[in-house]
Amino acid sequence: MRFSYKARTKQGEVKRGTIEASSRKTALDILEKYGLYVTSLKELKRGSLWNLNIALTRVSPKDLIIFTRQFGVMLKSAIPPIRALKSQVAQTKNPVFREKLVRMAEGLETGSSLSQVFASHPDVFDNFFVSIVKSGEATGKVADSLNYLAEHLERDFNLSQKIRGALIYPAFVIVVFIGAFFLVSFFIVPKLTEILQAFSGDLPWTTRGMMALSSFVRKGGWVVLAAFLVFLFLSPIIFRKNEKTRGHFDRLLLRLPIIGSFLKKVSLVRFAENFSVLISAGLPITQALGITKDIISSTVYKKIMQEAEAKVAKGEKISSVFKNHPAEVYSFVTQMVLTGEETGRLDTILMDVVRFYREEIERTTSNLTTILEPVLILALGVGIAILAISIFIPLFQIGMGGGAM
C-alpha cells in the first residue's frame, strides 16, 4: 500500500512525501522511527494525481551530490549508517529520494550491507557508485570512498553545467530569430503586401520571395516549418534511442569540425577519471573497464572499452588497444596510459590526463559563446538586411516614382 503523508521534524519543518507500507499503522511507525511527527496520512489510489506527480519527480544529480557528501561526513564522524540514513530522511526535500532512503534504512535494519541497499536502487545509484562503496566496505574505508565519490560527482556535474551554460546563448538567439520570422510573416508582410498590390510594376526578387514565403506560412506552411524544427530538435534523441542508428550518429558527431574534437575530449576525460577512480579503489582492471564502458555515453568509445576489456583479459595492454584507434584516442592519451602501465601508476597518470583535458574543455566552453557570437550576429545581420531591402526598396521606388516602378 502507498500512502501520502505530511509531517513535521523536531525542528518544526514541514515534510511531504509518499511511503509504501503493509498497513496504515506500519507507515506511521516507520515515519515516527525516522523522527517525523505525522500530521496527515492518506492512502493513495492507483492512477491518482499525486502518483503522477511523484512519477514525474526525479532524483537530480545535485540531490545525489549533497546526499553523498553529507552521508560520507557523517560516517567519517563515526555515526552508524542507519542513524546517518535516518538523518538524511529528515533533511531531504525530494519526496522520491526520501522514500528511497527510508527503504534503504529498512534494508540496513534487516541486515543488508550498505552496498546492497545502494544496489537496490539502480535508477539513482549506478554500478560505478555501488562498486566504489563495495570496495570501501572491503577495505574498511566507506567514508573515504563516499567523499571521493562526492568530489567525482561534483566535477562531472560542473562539467555538464558548463557545457549546457555555453549553449544557452546560441539557443536563445535561435529562438528569438525564429520568433521574429513568424512575427514578420504573420503581421508585417501581409500589411506590406496590401500596399504593394495597389501599385503596378515589377517588385524586387527579394520582395517577391518574402511575400511568397509569408503567404505559404500563413496558409498552413507554418505547420510544415514547425514540424521541421521539431524534427531537428528531436532527431538527435531519436537517432540515439535507436540501436541501429545510434552508432552512425555518434560517429558523425565525432567527425564534425570543432564539435567532434570537443566531444572526443569529453569522452576521454570521463573514461580517464572514472577508470582512475575505480582502479585506485582496488577494482581489477577488467572489471573497471566493464563499468567504465557502461558509464560512457558514446557508442564509439563503448566499443573501444569493450575491446580493451576483452584483450586485457587475455593479457594485452590497454595502450595496445588504444593504438589501434588513433582517430578516437589521441596519441597523448595512449602514451600516458602506456607510461602508467609501465610504472604501475596508471591511476595517478590518468588523473593528470583528466586535469590537462578538463582545462582545455573549460577553455572551449568559456570561449564557445565568443566563437559563436560573430557567426550569429552575421546571420541575424543578413536576415535583417534582406528584410530591409525587401520592404524599403519597393516603398522608396513608390515614393520616388509616384506609383510607377
Secondary structure, DSSP 8 states (H G I E B T S, - for coil): -EEEEEEE-TT--EEEEEEE-SSHHHHHHHHHHTT-EEEEEEE--TT-HHHHHHHH----HHHHHHHHHHHHHHHHTT--HHHHHHHHHHH---HHHHHHHHHHHHHHHTT--HHHHHHT-TTTS-HHHHHHHHHHHHHT-HHHHHHHHHHHHHHHHHHHHHHHHHHHHHHHHHHHHHHHHHHIIIIIHHHHHHHHTTS-S---HHHHHHHHHHHHIIIIIHHHHHHHHHHHHHHHHHHHHSHHHHHHHHHHHHHSTTHHHHHHHHHHHHHHHHHHHHHHTT--HHHHHHHHHHH---HHHHHHHHHHHHHHHTT--HHHHHHT-TTTS-HHHHHHHHHHHHHT-HHHHHHHHHHHHHHHHHHHHHHHHHHHHHHHHHHHHHHHHHHHHHHHHHHHHHHHHTT--
